[in-house]
Amino acid sequence: MGGDNAPAVEVGGAIAACREFGIPVTLVGDRARLEAELAKYACQGLDIDIFHASEVVGMHDSASDAVRKKRNSSVRLAFELVKEGKACAAVSAGNSGATMAAGMFVLKRISGIDRPAIAQIFPTLKGKTLVLDVGGNVDCKPLHLVQFAIMGEVYARYAMGIANPSVGLLSNGEEDSKGNELTRETNAILKQTSLNYTGYVEGRDIFKGTVEVVVCDGFVGNVVLKVSEGLADAMGTMLKEEILASWVSKLGYLFVRGAFGRFKKIVDYAEYGGAPLLGINGVGMICHGGSNVKAIKNAIRFAHEYAKSGVTEHVSEKLSENFAVSMLRESQKSKDAA
């Protein structure tokens, strides 16, 4: 029930995912509105159910409303279905803060993880790179970034199929002397872990595909995400204007439109669907508020694949494997208590 064009795109995306990938879907929200949307499609025989939710968390509601004031909200009840084993994942294009809060409250955090993180896949010259956190945690401590690195490595390995994913810490230079206090402390700790950690990476390295996992706090990550989205939109508009500027450009476009089509598909956010919420004891997928039908369809597909990957269990194993992280966690507890 969330998002700019709800529930039309969610229903359309669910039908597409069910039809193309054979994934059963439960739509959570106002039954009357959802039935009205479903009636617009020839969806007889598709495995799509409706679970009624009498409340909706709006885009301007606080995250706490999803778990305290609106107990029958669609986003909270979606995670309840996951908790009860009636669904393998929850997908939402609504209020991202509320989705994160509902996921944490209902499913709880993975043991050893202090803060969940929102991850986003970026297309690169070498394939794909996972960046986290892209908005879940604005203020972070070194412990949080180290945990993000572990979760990102595990997701890249088991959900993205990368055998030995390399991990980099986003900074303003490659030298160890660069960065701020947060990145320098985190850099020192990551060097002690069993991760394939390569050190600092710069913003330009994300799209070069220098590493498969890039770690940063949610403030920086969200800026990276929004700048990237804006740049992709601006490039598309400028390119279209240049093509239409003269008949020569239009003629040339006829010979390269296939390449332009393939490029558009690579940079289209809808191809990646949504951003996995890592660190909760279950599967949650957060979609862009302006998601279209294709984005919702692919978000459902990626959520389904994520659920089958066993990432949650592997995160716990990786945390146990890294003694340095455990020691850091205990040290942080002592500091907070003091």
Contacts in CASP RR format, 6 or more apart in sequence:
PFRMAT RR
TARGET T0000
AUTHOR 0000-0000-0000
METHOD contacts of the structure
MODEL  1
MGGDNAPAVEVGGAIAACREFGIPVTLVGDRARLEAELAKYACQGLDIDI
FHASEVVGMHDSASDAVRKKRNSSVRLAFELVKEGKACAAVSAGNSGATM
AAGMFVLKRISGIDRPAIAQIFPTLKGKTLVLDVGGNVDCKPLHLVQFAI
MGEVYARYAMGIANPSVGLLSNGEEDSKGNELTRETNAILKQTSLNYTGY
VEGRDIFKGTVEVVVCDGFVGNVVLKVSEGLADAMGTMLKEEILASWVSK
LGYLFVRGAFGRFKKIVDYAEYGGAPLLGINGVGMICHGGSNVKAIKNAI
RFAHEYAKSGVTEHVSEKLSENFAVSMLRESQKSKDAA
1 7 0 8 1.000
1 10 0 8 1.000
1 28 0 8 1.000
1 29 0 8 1.000
1 30 0 8 1.000
1 33 0 8 1.000
1 53 0 8 1.000
1 56 0 8 1.000
1 74 0 8 1.000
1 75 0 8 1.000
1 94 0 8 1.000
2 10 0 8 1.000
2 56 0 8 1.000
2 57 0 8 1.000
2 58 0 8 1.000
2 59 0 8 1.000
2 74 0 8 1.000
2 75 0 8 1.000
2 92 0 8 1.000
2 93 0 8 1.000
2 94 0 8 1.000
2 95 0 8 1.000
2 289 0 8 1.000
3 9 0 8 1.000
3 59 0 8 1.000
3 93 0 8 1.000
3 94 0 8 1.000
3 287 0 8 1.000
3 289 0 8 1.000
3 290 0 8 1.000
3 291 0 8 1.000
4 289 0 8 1.000
4 290 0 8 1.000
4 291 0 8 1.000
5 290 0 8 1.000
5 292 0 8 1.000
6 93 0 8 1.000
6 94 0 8 1.000
7 27 0 8 1.000
7 29 0 8 1.000
7 30 0 8 1.000
7 33 0 8 1.000
7 34 0 8 1.000
7 37 0 8 1.000
8 37 0 8 1.000
9 93 0 8 1.000
9 290 0 8 1.000
9 291 0 8 1.000
9 292 0 8 1.000
9 293 0 8 1.000
9 295 0 8 1.000
9 296 0 8 1.000
10 27 0 8 1.000
10 93 0 8 1.000
10 296 0 8 1.000
11 27 0 8 1.000
11 34 0 8 1.000
11 37 0 8 1.000
11 38 0 8 1.000
11 41 0 8 1.000
12 37 0 8 1.000
12 41 0 8 1.000
12 293 0 8 1.000
12 296 0 8 1.000
12 297 0 8 1.000
13 293 0 8 1.000
13 294 0 8 1.000
13 296 0 8 1.000
13 297 0 8 1.000
13 300 0 8 1.000
14 25 0 8 1.000
14 27 0 8 1.000
14 48 0 8 1.000
14 296 0 8 1.000
14 297 0 8 1.000
14 300 0 8 1.000
15 38 0 8 1.000
15 41 0 8 1.000
15 43 0 8 1.000
15 46 0 8 1.000
15 48 0 8 1.000
16 293 0 8 1.000
16 294 0 8 1.000
16 296 0 8 1.000
16 297 0 8 1.000
17 23 0 8 1.000
17 25 0 8 1.000
17 296 0 8 1.000
17 297 0 8 1.000
17 300 0 8 1.000
17 301 0 8 1.000
17 304 0 8 1.000
18 24 0 8 1.000
18 25 0 8 1.000
18 43 0 8 1.000
18 46 0 8 1.000
18 47 0 8 1.000
18 48 0 8 1.000
19 43 0 8 1.000
19 46 0 8 1.000
20 297 0 8 1.000
21 300 0 8 1.000
21 301 0 8 1.000
21 304 0 8 1.000
22 47 0 8 1.000
23 300 0 8 1.000
23 301 0 8 1.000
23 304 0 8 1.000
24 47 0 8 1.000
24 48 0 8 1.000
24 49 0 8 1.000
25 47 0 8 1.000
25 48 0 8 1.000
25 49 0 8 1.000
25 300 0 8 1.000
26 48 0 8 1.000
26 49 0 8 1.000
26 50 0 8 1.000
26 51 0 8 1.000
26 81 0 8 1.000
26 86 0 8 1.000
26 87 0 8 1.000
27 34 0 8 1.000
27 38 0 8 1.000
27 48 0 8 1.000
27 49 0 8 1.000
27 50 0 8 1.000
27 51 0 8 1.000
28 50 0 8 1.000
28 51 0 8 1.000
28 53 0 8 1.000
28 74 0 8 1.000
28 75 0 8 1.000
28 77 0 8 1.000
28 78 0 8 1.000
28 81 0 8 1.000
29 50 0 8 1.000
29 51 0 8 1.000
29 52 0 8 1.000
29 53 0 8 1.000
29 56 0 8 1.000
29 74 0 8 1.000
29 77 0 8 1.000
30 52 0 8 1.000
30 53 0 8 1.000
30 54 0 8 1.000
30 56 0 8 1.000
30 74 0 8 1.000
31 50 0 8 1.000
31 52 0 8 1.000
34 50 0 8 1.000
35 50 0 8 1.000
38 48 0 8 1.000
38 50 0 8 1.000
51 77 0 8 1.000
51 81 0 8 1.000
53 72 0 8 1.000
53 73 0 8 1.000
53 74 0 8 1.000
53 77 0 8 1.000
54 72 0 8 1.000
55 70 0 8 1.000
55 71 0 8 1.000
55 72 0 8 1.000
55 73 0 8 1.000
55 74 0 8 1.000
56 70 0 8 1.000
56 73 0 8 1.000
56 74 0 8 1.000
57 65 0 8 1.000
57 66 0 8 1.000
57 70 0 8 1.000
57 73 0 8 1.000
57 74 0 8 1.000
57 75 0 8 1.000
57 76 0 8 1.000
57 94 0 8 1.000
57 95 0 8 1.000
57 98 0 8 1.000
58 94 0 8 1.000
58 95 0 8 1.000
58 98 0 8 1.000
59 94 0 8 1.000
59 95 0 8 1.000
59 289 0 8 1.000
61 70 0 8 1.000
61 95 0 8 1.000
61 98 0 8 1.000
62 98 0 8 1.000
63 95 0 8 1.000
63 97 0 8 1.000
63 98 0 8 1.000
63 100 0 8 1.000
63 101 0 8 1.000
64 101 0 8 1.000
65 73 0 8 1.000
65 98 0 8 1.000
66 73 0 8 1.000
66 75 0 8 1.000
66 76 0 8 1.000
66 95 0 8 1.000
66 97 0 8 1.000
66 98 0 8 1.000
66 99 0 8 1.000
66 101 0 8 1.000
66 102 0 8 1.000
66 105 0 8 1.000
67 76 0 8 1.000
67 101 0 8 1.000
67 102 0 8 1.000
67 105 0 8 1.000
67 106 0 8 1.000
70 76 0 8 1.000
73 98 0 8 1.000
73 102 0 8 1.000
75 90 0 8 1.000
75 92 0 8 1.000
75 94 0 8 1.000
75 95 0 8 1.000
75 98 0 8 1.000
75 99 0 8 1.000
75 102 0 8 1.000
76 102 0 8 1.000
76 105 0 8 1.000
76 106 0 8 1.000
78 87 0 8 1.000
78 90 0 8 1.000
78 91 0 8 1.000
78 92 0 8 1.000
78 102 0 8 1.000
79 90 0 8 1.000
79 102 0 8 1.000
79 103 0 8 1.000
79 105 0 8 1.000
79 106 0 8 1.000
79 107 0 8 1.000
79 284 0 8 1.000
80 106 0 8 1.000
81 87 0 8 1.000
81 90 0 8 1.000
82 88 0 8 1.000
82 89 0 8 1.000
82 90 0 8 1.000
82 106 0 8 1.000
82 107 0 8 1.000
82 282 0 8 1.000
82 283 0 8 1.000
82 284 0 8 1.000
83 106 0 8 1.000
83 107 0 8 1.000
88 283 0 8 1.000
88 303 0 8 1.000
88 304 0 8 1.000
88 307 0 8 1.000
88 308 0 8 1.000
89 282 0 8 1.000
89 283 0 8 1.000
89 284 0 8 1.000
89 285 0 8 1.000
89 303 0 8 1.000
89 304 0 8 1.000
89 306 0 8 1.000
89 307 0 8 1.000
90 99 0 8 1.000
90 103 0 8 1.000
90 283 0 8 1.000
90 284 0 8 1.000
90 285 0 8 1.000
90 303 0 8 1.000
91 284 0 8 1.000
91 285 0 8 1.000
91 287 0 8 1.000
91 296 0 8 1.000
91 299 0 8 1.000
91 300 0 8 1.000
91 303 0 8 1.000
92 99 0 8 1.000
92 284 0 8 1.000
92 285 0 8 1.000
92 286 0 8 1.000
92 287 0 8 1.000
93 286 0 8 1.000
93 287 0 8 1.000
93 288 0 8 1.000
93 289 0 8 1.000
93 290 0 8 1.000
93 291 0 8 1.000
93 295 0 8 1.000
93 296 0 8 1.000
93 299 0 8 1.000
94 287 0 8 1.000
94 289 0 8 1.000
96 118 0 8 1.000
96 135 0 8 1.000
96 136 0 8 1.000
96 286 0 8 1.000
97 136 0 8 1.000
99 277 0 8 1.000
99 284 0 8 1.000
99 286 0 8 1.000
100 116 0 8 1.000
100 118 0 8 1.000
100 136 0 8 1.000
100 277 0 8 1.000
100 286 0 8 1.000
103 116 0 8 1.000
103 277 0 8 1.000
103 280 0 8 1.000
103 284 0 8 1.000
104 116 0 8 1.000
104 280 0 8 1.000
107 280 0 8 1.000
107 281 0 8 1.000
107 282 0 8 1.000
108 280 0 8 1.000
108 281 0 8 1.000
109 115 0 8 1.000
109 116 0 8 1.000
109 279 0 8 1.000
109 280 0 8 1.000
109 281 0 8 1.000
110 279 0 8 1.000
110 280 0 8 1.000
110 281 0 8 1.000
110 312 0 8 1.000
110 315 0 8 1.000
110 316 0 8 1.000
110 319 0 8 1.000
111 316 0 8 1.000
111 319 0 8 1.000
112 147 0 8 1.000
112 316 0 8 1.000
112 319 0 8 1.000
112 329 0 8 1.000
113 147 0 8 1.000
113 151 0 8 1.000
113 279 0 8 1.000
113 315 0 8 1.000
113 319 0 8 1.000
114 143 0 8 1.000
114 144 0 8 1.000
114 147 0 8 1.000
114 329 0 8 1.000
115 136 0 8 1.000
115 137 0 8 1.000
115 140 0 8 1.000
115 144 0 8 1.000
115 147 0 8 1.000
116 136 0 8 1.000
116 277 0 8 1.000
116 278 0 8 1.000
116 279 0 8 1.000
116 280 0 8 1.000
117 132 0 8 1.000
117 133 0 8 1.000
117 136 0 8 1.000
117 137 0 8 1.000
117 144 0 8 1.000
117 147 0 8 1.000
117 148 0 8 1.000
117 151 0 8 1.000
117 218 0 8 1.000
117 277 0 8 1.000
117 278 0 8 1.000
117 279 0 8 1.000
118 132 0 8 1.000
118 133 0 8 1.000
118 134 0 8 1.000
118 135 0 8 1.000
118 136 0 8 1.000
118 218 0 8 1.000
118 275 0 8 1.000
118 276 0 8 1.000
118 277 0 8 1.000
118 278 0 8 1.000
118 286 0 8 1.000
119 130 0 8 1.000
119 131 0 8 1.000
119 132 0 8 1.000
119 133 0 8 1.000
119 134 0 8 1.000
119 151 0 8 1.000
119 152 0 8 1.000
119 155 0 8 1.000
119 275 0 8 1.000
119 276 0 8 1.000
119 277 0 8 1.000
119 278 0 8 1.000
120 130 0 8 1.000
120 131 0 8 1.000
120 132 0 8 1.000
120 134 0 8 1.000
120 225 0 8 1.000
120 272 0 8 1.000
120 274 0 8 1.000
120 275 0 8 1.000
121 128 0 8 1.000
121 129 0 8 1.000
121 130 0 8 1.000
121 131 0 8 1.000
121 160 0 8 1.000
121 272 0 8 1.000
121 275 0 8 1.000
122 128 0 8 1.000
122 129 0 8 1.000
122 130 0 8 1.000
122 131 0 8 1.000
122 206 0 8 1.000
122 207 0 8 1.000
122 228 0 8 1.000
123 207 0 8 1.000
123 266 0 8 1.000
123 267 0 8 1.000
124 206 0 8 1.000
124 207 0 8 1.000
124 208 0 8 1.000
124 209 0 8 1.000
125 207 0 8 1.000
125 208 0 8 1.000
125 209 0 8 1.000
126 208 0 8 1.000
126 209 0 8 1.000
127 209 0 8 1.000
128 160 0 8 1.000
128 212 0 8 1.000
129 206 0 8 1.000
129 207 0 8 1.000
129 209 0 8 1.000
129 211 0 8 1.000
129 212 0 8 1.000
129 213 0 8 1.000
129 214 0 8 1.000
130 152 0 8 1.000
130 155 0 8 1.000
130 156 0 8 1.000
130 160 0 8 1.000
130 165 0 8 1.000
130 212 0 8 1.000
130 213 0 8 1.000
130 214 0 8 1.000
131 170 0 8 1.000
131 206 0 8 1.000
131 213 0 8 1.000
131 214 0 8 1.000
131 216 0 8 1.000
131 221 0 8 1.000
131 224 0 8 1.000
131 225 0 8 1.000
132 148 0 8 1.000
132 151 0 8 1.000
132 152 0 8 1.000
132 213 0 8 1.000
132 214 0 8 1.000
132 215 0 8 1.000
132 216 0 8 1.000
132 278 0 8 1.000
133 140 0 8 1.000
133 148 0 8 1.000
133 216 0 8 1.000
133 217 0 8 1.000
133 218 0 8 1.000
133 221 0 8 1.000
134 218 0 8 1.000
134 221 0 8 1.000
134 222 0 8 1.000
134 224 0 8 1.000
134 225 0 8 1.000
134 275 0 8 1.000
135 218 0 8 1.000
135 219 0 8 1.000
135 221 0 8 1.000
135 222 0 8 1.000
135 225 0 8 1.000
136 218 0 8 1.000
136 222 0 8 1.000
137 144 0 8 1.000
137 217 0 8 1.000
137 218 0 8 1.000
138 217 0 8 1.000
138 218 0 8 1.000
138 219 0 8 1.000
139 217 0 8 1.000
139 219 0 8 1.000
140 182 0 8 1.000
140 217 0 8 1.000
140 218 0 8 1.000
141 182 0 8 1.000
141 332 0 8 1.000
142 182 0 8 1.000
142 185 0 8 1.000
142 186 0 8 1.000
142 189 0 8 1.000
142 328 0 8 1.000
143 325 0 8 1.000
143 328 0 8 1.000
143 329 0 8 1.000
143 332 0 8 1.000
144 217 0 8 1.000
145 169 0 8 1.000
145 182 0 8 1.000
145 183 0 8 1.000
145 186 0 8 1.000
145 215 0 8 1.000
145 216 0 8 1.000
145 217 0 8 1.000
146 186 0 8 1.000
146 189 0 8 1.000
146 190 0 8 1.000
146 193 0 8 1.000
146 324 0 8 1.000
146 325 0 8 1.000
146 328 0 8 1.000
147 319 0 8 1.000
147 325 0 8 1.000
148 215 0 8 1.000
148 278 0 8 1.000
149 167 0 8 1.000
149 168 0 8 1.000
149 169 0 8 1.000
149 190 0 8 1.000
149 193 0 8 1.000
149 195 0 8 1.000
149 197 0 8 1.000
149 213 0 8 1.000
149 215 0 8 1.000
150 193 0 8 1.000
150 195 0 8 1.000
150 315 0 8 1.000
150 318 0 8 1.000
150 319 0 8 1.000
150 322 0 8 1.000
150 325 0 8 1.000
151 278 0 8 1.000
151 279 0 8 1.000
151 315 0 8 1.000
152 165 0 8 1.000
152 167 0 8 1.000
152 213 0 8 1.000
152 215 0 8 1.000
152 278 0 8 1.000
153 165 0 8 1.000
153 167 0 8 1.000
153 195 0 8 1.000
153 196 0 8 1.000
153 213 0 8 1.000
153 318 0 8 1.000
154 311 0 8 1.000
154 314 0 8 1.000
154 315 0 8 1.000
154 318 0 8 1.000
155 276 0 8 1.000
155 278 0 8 1.000
155 306 0 8 1.000
155 309 0 8 1.000
155 311 0 8 1.000
156 162 0 8 1.000
156 165 0 8 1.000
156 212 0 8 1.000
156 213 0 8 1.000
157 163 0 8 1.000
157 164 0 8 1.000
157 165 0 8 1.000
157 314 0 8 1.000
158 309 0 8 1.000
158 310 0 8 1.000
158 311 0 8 1.000
158 314 0 8 1.000
159 276 0 8 1.000
159 305 0 8 1.000
159 306 0 8 1.000
159 309 0 8 1.000
159 311 0 8 1.000
160 212 0 8 1.000
162 212 0 8 1.000
164 196 0 8 1.000
165 196 0 8 1.000
165 211 0 8 1.000
165 212 0 8 1.000
165 213 0 8 1.000
166 196 0 8 1.000
166 197 0 8 1.000
166 198 0 8 1.000
166 211 0 8 1.000
166 212 0 8 1.000
166 213 0 8 1.000
167 190 0 8 1.000
167 195 0 8 1.000
167 196 0 8 1.000
167 197 0 8 1.000
167 198 0 8 1.000
167 199 0 8 1.000
167 211 0 8 1.000
167 212 0 8 1.000
167 213 0 8 1.000
167 214 0 8 1.000
167 215 0 8 1.000
168 190 0 8 1.000
168 197 0 8 1.000
168 198 0 8 1.000
168 199 0 8 1.000
168 200 0 8 1.000
168 201 0 8 1.000
168 211 0 8 1.000
168 213 0 8 1.000
168 214 0 8 1.000
168 215 0 8 1.000
169 183 0 8 1.000
169 186 0 8 1.000
169 187 0 8 1.000
169 190 0 8 1.000
169 197 0 8 1.000
169 199 0 8 1.000
169 200 0 8 1.000
169 201 0 8 1.000
169 214 0 8 1.000
169 215 0 8 1.000
169 216 0 8 1.000
170 183 0 8 1.000
170 200 0 8 1.000
170 201 0 8 1.000
170 202 0 8 1.000
170 203 0 8 1.000
170 206 0 8 1.000
170 214 0 8 1.000
170 215 0 8 1.000
170 216 0 8 1.000
170 220 0 8 1.000
170 221 0 8 1.000
170 224 0 8 1.000
171 178 0 8 1.000
171 179 0 8 1.000
171 183 0 8 1.000
171 187 0 8 1.000
171 200 0 8 1.000
171 201 0 8 1.000
171 202 0 8 1.000
172 178 0 8 1.000
172 179 0 8 1.000
172 202 0 8 1.000
173 179 0 8 1.000
173 200 0 8 1.000
173 202 0 8 1.000
174 199 0 8 1.000
174 200 0 8 1.000
174 201 0 8 1.000
174 202 0 8 1.000
175 200 0 8 1.000
176 184 0 8 1.000
176 187 0 8 1.000
176 200 0 8 1.000
178 200 0 8 1.000
179 200 0 8 1.000
182 217 0 8 1.000
183 200 0 8 1.000
186 215 0 8 1.000
187 199 0 8 1.000
187 200 0 8 1.000
189 324 0 8 1.000
189 325 0 8 1.000
189 328 0 8 1.000
190 197 0 8 1.000
190 199 0 8 1.000
191 197 0 8 1.000
191 199 0 8 1.000
192 324 0 8 1.000
193 322 0 8 1.000
193 324 0 8 1.000
193 325 0 8 1.000
194 318 0 8 1.000
194 321 0 8 1.000
194 322 0 8 1.000
195 322 0 8 1.000
198 210 0 8 1.000
198 211 0 8 1.000
201 210 0 8 1.000
201 211 0 8 1.000
201 214 0 8 1.000
203 224 0 8 1.000
205 211 0 8 1.000
205 214 0 8 1.000
206 214 0 8 1.000
206 224 0 8 1.000
216 224 0 8 1.000
229 269 0 8 1.000
232 267 0 8 1.000
232 269 0 8 1.000
239 260 0 8 1.000
242 249 0 8 1.000
243 249 0 8 1.000
243 250 0 8 1.000
243 253 0 8 1.000
244 250 0 8 1.000
253 260 0 8 1.000
265 271 0 8 1.000
269 288 0 8 1.000
269 295 0 8 1.000
270 291 0 8 1.000
270 292 0 8 1.000
270 294 0 8 1.000
270 295 0 8 1.000
270 298 0 8 1.000
271 294 0 8 1.000
271 298 0 8 1.000
272 298 0 8 1.000
272 302 0 8 1.000
273 285 0 8 1.000
273 287 0 8 1.000
273 288 0 8 1.000
273 291 0 8 1.000
273 294 0 8 1.000
273 295 0 8 1.000
273 296 0 8 1.000
273 297 0 8 1.000
273 298 0 8 1.000
273 299 0 8 1.000
273 302 0 8 1.000
274 285 0 8 1.000
274 286 0 8 1.000
274 287 0 8 1.000
274 288 0 8 1.000
274 291 0 8 1.000
274 295 0 8 1.000
274 298 0 8 1.000
274 299 0 8 1.000
274 302 0 8 1.000
275 285 0 8 1.000
275 286 0 8 1.000
275 287 0 8 1.000
276 283 0 8 1.000
276 284 0 8 1.000
276 285 0 8 1.000
276 286 0 8 1.000
276 302 0 8 1.000
276 303 0 8 1.000
276 306 0 8 1.000
277 284 0 8 1.000
277 285 0 8 1.000
277 286 0 8 1.000
278 311 0 8 1.000
278 315 0 8 1.000
279 312 0 8 1.000
279 315 0 8 1.000
281 312 0 8 1.000
282 307 0 8 1.000
282 312 0 8 1.000
283 303 0 8 1.000
283 306 0 8 1.000
283 307 0 8 1.000
283 312 0 8 1.000
284 303 0 8 1.000
284 306 0 8 1.000
285 299 0 8 1.000
285 300 0 8 1.000
285 302 0 8 1.000
285 303 0 8 1.000
285 306 0 8 1.000
287 295 0 8 1.000
287 296 0 8 1.000
287 299 0 8 1.000
288 295 0 8 1.000
291 299 0 8 1.000
319 325 0 8 1.000
319 326 0 8 1.000
320 326 0 8 1.000
END
